[in-house]
Amino acid sequence: MTPRRGVPADAEALAGLEQELFGVEAYGAGSVRDELVDARRVVLVVGDPAVGYVVLALAGEVADVERIGVSATHRRQGHAGRLLGAADAQARVRGAVRLLLEVGADNAEALAFYAAEGFEAIAHRRGYYRDGTDVLVLERALRA
């Protein structure tokens, strides 16, 4: 599946993914709808209905991967890598030179994925999430 630009019709599926992936940290349907029409953000999805997505916030030379996730039933099929690659391309087109993202410090699977994708830790925030979990801030220069 090739990533595509998210549209308002994706809001319900994305809100469901939010709940599946992030529980109490999930964004509600209204917030998801707002992101889909926010000119400062790019929402890319895979599947119809969406089984994975990435939200990219653009601010000058920095692109922030605010959220990225794939439904548990569709993991290990390359969707996250394709989404991250598409986000990278969108960021470059808009003049960004680096990607940032945050990930739970205890999320070994995600950390291994991001390391393989060339991300490096640049900060550690203690007790960042509601449950007290620490977060790592990761960075990667955009690919040429």
C-alpha positions as CSV (number, residue, x, y, z in Angstrom):
1,M,0.0,0.0,0.0
2,T,1.3,3.4,-1.0
3,P,0.9,6.3,1.5
4,R,-1.6,8.9,0.5
5,R,-2.7,12.2,1.9
6,G,-5.3,11.9,4.6
7,V,-8.8,13.4,4.0
8,P,-11.6,14.3,6.4
9,A,-13.3,11.0,5.5
10,D,-10.4,9.2,7.2
11,A,-11.1,10.8,10.6
12,E,-13.2,8.0,12.0
13,A,-10.7,5.3,11.1
14,L,-7.8,7.4,12.4
15,A,-9.5,8.1,15.7
16,G,-10.0,4.4,16.1
17,L,-6.3,3.8,15.4
18,E,-5.4,6.6,17.9
19,Q,-7.4,4.7,20.6
20,E,-5.9,1.4,19.7
21,L,-2.3,2.7,19.7
22,F,-2.2,5.4,22.3
23,G,-5.1,4.7,24.8
24,V,-5.3,7.6,27.3
25,E,-2.9,9.6,25.2
26,A,-5.1,9.3,22.1
27,Y,-6.5,12.2,20.2
28,G,-10.2,12.3,19.8
29,A,-12.1,12.4,16.5
30,G,-12.5,16.2,16.6
31,S,-8.7,16.7,17.0
32,V,-8.0,14.2,14.2
33,R,-10.4,16.0,11.9
34,D,-8.7,19.3,12.7
35,E,-5.3,17.9,11.8
36,L,-6.6,16.7,8.5
37,V,-7.4,20.3,7.4
38,D,-4.5,22.1,9.2
39,A,-2.2,23.6,6.6
40,R,0.8,23.3,9.0
41,R,0.4,19.6,9.2
42,V,0.6,16.7,6.7
43,V,-1.4,13.6,7.5
44,L,-0.4,10.5,5.5
45,V,-2.3,7.2,5.7
46,V,-2.0,3.7,4.3
47,G,-5.1,1.6,3.6
48,D,-8.7,2.4,3.0
49,P,-9.9,2.4,5.7
50,A,-6.6,3.6,7.2
51,V,-4.5,0.9,8.9
52,G,-1.6,3.2,9.5
53,Y,-0.8,6.9,9.6
54,V,1.8,9.6,10.3
55,V,1.2,13.2,11.4
56,L,3.9,15.6,10.4
57,A,4.1,19.2,11.7
58,L,6.1,21.6,9.7
59,A,8.0,24.6,11.2
60,G,10.8,26.1,9.1
61,E,13.8,23.8,8.9
62,V,12.3,21.2,11.3
63,A,9.6,18.7,10.6
64,D,8.1,17.0,13.7
65,V,6.7,13.5,13.4
66,E,3.9,14.1,16.0
67,R,2.5,10.6,15.7
68,I,3.1,7.5,13.6
69,G,1.5,4.2,14.0
70,V,0.2,1.0,12.3
71,S,-2.6,-1.2,13.6
72,A,-1.3,-4.3,15.3
73,T,-2.9,-6.6,12.7
74,H,-1.0,-4.8,9.9
75,R,2.5,-4.5,11.4
76,R,5.6,-6.1,10.0
77,Q,4.5,-5.4,6.4
78,G,6.6,-2.3,5.8
79,H,3.9,0.3,6.4
80,A,5.8,2.3,9.0
81,G,8.8,2.5,6.8
82,R,6.8,3.7,3.9
83,L,5.0,6.2,6.0
84,L,8.2,7.6,7.4
85,G,9.7,7.8,3.9
86,A,6.7,9.7,2.6
87,A,6.9,12.0,5.6
88,D,10.6,12.6,4.8
89,A,9.7,13.5,1.2
90,Q,6.9,15.9,2.3
91,A,9.3,17.6,4.7
92,R,12.0,18.0,2.2
93,V,9.6,19.5,-0.3
94,R,8.6,22.1,2.3
95,G,12.3,23.0,3.1
96,A,12.9,21.1,6.3
97,V,16.4,19.7,6.9
98,R,15.7,17.4,9.8
99,L,13.0,15.2,11.4
100,L,12.3,15.1,15.1
101,L,10.1,12.7,17.0
102,E,9.4,11.5,20.5
103,V,9.1,7.9,21.6
104,G,8.6,6.2,24.9
105,A,11.9,5.3,26.4
106,D,10.6,1.8,27.2
107,N,9.4,1.1,23.7
108,A,12.2,-1.2,22.5
109,E,10.5,-2.2,19.3
110,A,10.0,1.4,18.2
111,L,13.5,2.4,19.3
112,A,15.0,-0.4,17.2
113,F,12.9,0.7,14.2
114,Y,14.0,4.3,14.5
115,A,17.6,3.4,15.0
116,A,17.5,1.3,11.8
117,E,16.0,4.4,10.1
118,G,18.9,6.5,11.1
119,F,17.5,8.4,14.1
120,E,19.6,9.3,17.1
121,A,18.6,10.3,20.6
122,I,19.2,14.0,21.4
123,A,17.2,14.4,24.6
124,H,15.6,12.5,27.4
125,R,12.4,13.8,29.1
126,R,11.6,12.2,32.4
127,G,8.0,11.4,33.4
128,Y,6.7,12.9,30.1
129,Y,3.6,10.7,29.6
130,R,0.6,10.6,31.9
131,D,1.6,7.2,33.3
132,G,5.1,8.6,34.2
133,T,7.0,6.9,31.3
134,D,10.0,8.8,30.1
135,V,10.3,9.9,26.5
136,L,13.3,10.1,24.2
137,V,13.6,12.8,21.5
138,L,15.1,11.5,18.3
139,E,16.5,13.3,15.3
140,R,17.5,12.4,11.8
141,A,18.8,14.6,9.0
142,L,16.5,14.4,6.0
143,R,17.6,12.1,3.2
144,A,18.8,13.5,0.0
